[in-house]
């Protein structure tokens, strides 16, 4: 990867979630480090050209400085990238001509925020979509004053609960920027039975831990053929780069071994929650796991990388199942380090990596820099891990 660009920005990795909770567009926030040169557009675009081809789908770019935005606007960007332009700049007459010229040349643009003054229909037509914060969204209470604004596809930002995000999609939003996690279930949350499919996978992980014979493991999956199918799809996903196609459980153990198989079974736990409303949480959990794995491996602890992956994947299981970790940890087949990290105190060996992953998905530059500093990560080290995780997650989504 382009080392220059990786060392000069902090990357936030997000996504736009559309109908049925699927990722419709990935997103990168680009925040230059304090001593970065003003001319950053070229190395950033070289990095994207290297790692995010058109086949990977559309990618939103959200630069946080006017200099980087201006450089990206004037450069020849790939057609599958969408450049976000803050509304206060779009309303500036000195920018309007530039935006209209670049849009006419085929550049994809998005308007971020609601303008203080109405934009002309000609300028609004330059934007593929408009990102509207919940606090500024007049669609909740009244029709927009501008008919042209109503016709522009819109993306909802600033939702604080999954219910708000779902309501925005039902009102006609193209997508929701990020996905709100909602409140963590507390100790007084009503008790619920763990879904049978999830229980099957948890039982399977425990059997793998005990290294039971293959026929005993296959027995655990016979009651739910759909899970067996999902497992084979996950194992053969290009995101994990196996050189041979796995066609049976026995073959998987021969190729992977018992401990490496736990990685796929951890993914299968989130996939076993058959609720389309939870699809965004599943996507976020996978991203977390992949990033935490890269962070721990990059620090030289390859033996713990797999456990860090499981920790990230399980970190949203309390919200998926509506049960606090105080209850879940008694049944979750995880090691002591993962259990300590997921416990309410959060003082486990993977706590710093989990904090970094949360900061990266928040796309807030100051939070990212603070979390990276606590883990003694340079921008380049964190960005390299974040991009690898983002690319692997995208491969899983498209599989």
N, C-alpha and C positions, 0 to 999 in steps of 0.2 A: 504494500500500500504506500501511497505518496507520503513519505515521512514528514515533509515540510508542512503540508496542510494539517496533518495529525497533531503536530507539535504547537500549532499556532491558534487553535480554536478549542473550545469545549463543545462537545456534541451532546445534544439532547435527542433521544430517539423515541418518537411517538407514533401515533397512527390515527387515522380517521376510521371510525366504525360505522358501518351502514346497516341496512336491513339484515335481520337475523344475526346481528352481532359480528358480521364478517368484516375483516380489514379491507377497506376499499382503496386506501392509499396510505403509504408509509410517509413519515415526516421526520425531517432533521432540523433541529434548531442549531444555528451556527453562531457561537458567541466568541469573538476574538479574545485571546488572552490580553492582559494589560499592556504588554510591550510588543504586540504584534504590529507589523508594518501595515500601512493603509491598503496596499495592493495585495489583496488576498484571493481575489476571484479566480485567478488563473490556477493556483495550486489546488483550490477547492474543487474546481471543475475537472482538473486532471484526476483528482482522487475519485470523484463520482464516475468519471468515464471508465476508470479502472475497476470499480467494484459494484456499480449499479447500472447495468445495461438495461435497454428497453424491455427485454424479456422479463425482467423482474417486476415490471409494472410501474405505475406513476409514483412520483416521489415529490412531496412538498418540501420546499426549502424556505426556512424562516430565519433570515439573518437578523441579528439584534443591533447592528450599527448601520448608520446611513451610508458610510463609506463602502462597506461590504455589499449592501443592497444595491448601491449605484453601480459597483463593479460587476455584479451578477446580472444586472439589468442590461448593461451595455455589451456584455459578452455573448457569444453564440452558445446558448445553452442547448442541451439535448431536448428534443420535443416532448419527452415523457416527464420532464421536470416542470413543476409549477412554482413560481416565485411569489411569495406572499409580500404584499405591500401595505404598510400601515395606513389606515384611513386618513390620518392627519397629513401625511405626505401626499396622498392621492389628491387631496383637496387643495394642494398648493399649486397655483397656476404655473409655476416654473417646472413642476413635475408632470403636469397633465400632458403637455406636448410629447414628452419623452415616453410616457406610458402608452399613449395612442400610437406613436410611431413603432414601438416595440411590439405591441399587440398586432398591428397591421403586418409586421414582419413574421408573424407566426409564433411569437413568444407567449407561453401560457402564464397568466397572472391570476392571483387571487387577492381580494381585498380583505384586509384584516381589521375588523372593527367597524363601528358605525360612524360615518363622517359627521362632523359638527354641522356642516351645511350640505344640502342635497347636491349630489353630483349630477352632471348632465347625463342624459340618456346615452350619448355617444361615448362618454368615459365609462359609464357603468357597463356598457357592452364589451369593454376590453377585458373584463374579469370573468374567469370561468365559474367562480363561486365567491361568496362573501362569507366571512367568518364573523358570527354575531355572538357576543357574550350574553349569557342569560339575563344579566342586569340591564342590558340595552335592547332586549328583544321585545319589540312592540307587538310581535305576532301573538304573544300570550294574552294580550288584553285588547288589541285593536288592529285594524288593517293598516298596513304601511301607507304613508301619505303618497308615496310614489308608486305608480303602477309598474314602472320599469324595475324598481327595486324588488317588487314582488316576483317579477319574472326571473330574476337572477337566482340561480340555485344557491342555497345557503347551508352553512355548516354551523352547528351549535357548539359553542364553547362555554366553559364555566359551569357546567352542570355539577351538582354536588351529591346527587343520589342516582342510583340506577333507574329509579322511577322517573326522575326528571329527564334523563337521557332517553328513555323509551318514549316518553310523551313527546319529546322534540321530534323523534323520528316519525311518530304517528301524525304530527302536525305538518309533515312534509319536508323535514330537514333532509338534505342529501346525506349527511353523516353527522356524527358527534365527534368532536375533537377530544382525544383521550377518552377514557371511560371511568366514571366515578366508582370508587370501591364501596362507598357507603360506610356505615358504622360497623365496627367489629362486633360480633355477637358477644354479649356479656355473660357472666355466670348465671344470670337469671333468665337467659333465653330458653324458650320452651324446648324440652327434649324431643329429638326426632330420631327415628331409626335411620341408620346409614343405608342408602340405597343398596339393594342386593348386588347390583353390578359392581359398585365400589367395594363392597365387602368381599366379593370374589377376588378382585385384584389385590386387595390388602392381604387376603389369605395366601394368594399366590406369592407375594413378595416374602412373606414369612417362610413359606416352603422353600423358596429360592435361597433364603438366608441359611436354612438348615441343609441345603444342597440335597434335597430329596431326589429320588430317581425320577427320570423324565416321565415315566408313565403316571406317577402320582401327580406331577405338575399338570399333565394334560387332562387328568380327571377333573381338576379344579376348573378348567375352562369349558368342559363339555356342556355344562348347564347353560352356557351363554355363548353360542357360536359367533354372535356379533362381536363380542370382545376379542375372540381369537382372530377374526378378520381384521379388526382395528389394529391389533398388535402387529400382525404381519405387515400391514401398510406402514405403520410407524417405523418398524425396523428397516424396511426397504426404502424409506424416504431418502432422497438425495442429500438431505441435510446432515445425515450421519455418515455418508461416504463409504459404505461397505462395498468391497470389490466383487462380492458374489451376492446373488439373490437368495434370501432366506425363505424357505418354503415350508418349514414345519418347526414346531417347538424344539424337537430334538436337534434339528439342524442349527437352530439359534444357539442352543447351549454349546454345541460343538464348536461353532465359530466364535462366539462371544465369551463363553464361560458364565458361571453363575453370577458373579458380582457385576459384570458389565451389563448383564440382562436386566438388572434392577433399574437401570437408567430408563429403559423403554417401559418398564412396568410403572414407574413413577409417572411418566407421561400418560399412560393408559388410565391411571386413577382419575385425572382431570377429564379425559375423554369419556370416561364411564358415567359422568354426570349428565344424564340425558335431559338437558333443559336448554333450549336455544337461547333463552335470556341470559344464560351464564357463559355463552360463547366468548364474549370479550374478556371475562376473567380468566378463562382457559388460555386465551392467546397471551394475556399479560403474564400469567404464571409461567408459561413456557419461555417467554422472553427473559424473565427474571432468572430462571434456572440456567439458561444458556449463558447469560452474562456472568452470573456468579461463578459458573464453572470456568469460564475464560479468565476471570480475575484471579481465582485461586491457583489455576494452572500457571498463569503468567508470573506469579510470585514464587514459583518453584516447587509448589506442593501438589504434584500431579496425583499423588495417592488420595488426597482429599478432594480433588476436583469433582469426582463423581458424586460424593456426598453433598458438596455445595450445590450441584445441579438439583439433586433431590430436594434440598432445603428450599431452593427458589421455587420449584414447581409446587411444593406443598404449602408455600407461604400464604396462599390465598384460599386454601382448602376450608378454612373456618367460614369464610363468606360464602363459598360455594355450597357448603352443607348446612349453613345456618347454625353452627355449633361452635362454642368457644374452644380454643386449643386446650384449655384445662381438661375438657372432656375427651377431645379427639386424641390427645397424646397417649392416652391409655390404650388406644386401639391402633394407632398409626405404627406401622412397622418401620421405624427409623432408628438410626443410631443415636447415641447420647448427645453428640455434638449438634445434630439437627434438632433434637428435642429441646435442648437448652436454648438454641437460637429462636425457636418458634414459641417458646413459653412466654407468658406475659412480661416477664422481666427482660427478655430479649438479650441476655448476657451470655451468648454462646460463641463458639469459635468462628461462626460465619456471620455474626451480627454486622460487622463493618462492611462486608461484601453485600449484604442485604440492604444496608443503608445506601450504598453507592447505586445499586440497581434501582431502588426507589427514586433516588434523585435523578438518575438518567431518564427514567420514564416520566418524571414530572416536567422535564425540559426546562427547569429553572436554573439558569447559569450559576447563580451564587450558591444554591444548594448543591449543585454538581461539584463545584470547586471545593466547597467545604467538606463534602463526603469523601472526595478523592484525597484531599489533604490528610484526613484522619487515617486513610489507608496507605499514605505515603506514595500515592500514584501521581505520575506526571500526566499532563494532558495527552501526550502521545500514547502512553501505556493504557490509559482508560479508553481513549477513542478507538484504539485498535481492537480492544476487547469488545467494546460496544458495537462496532460495525460488524465484527465477526458474528456476534450473537444476533444482530438484526438480520443479517443475511441468512443465517441458519433458520431463524424463525420464519422468514419469508418463504424459504423452501418448504418448510413444513406446512405453511398455510396453502401453498399452491399444489401440494401433493394430492 
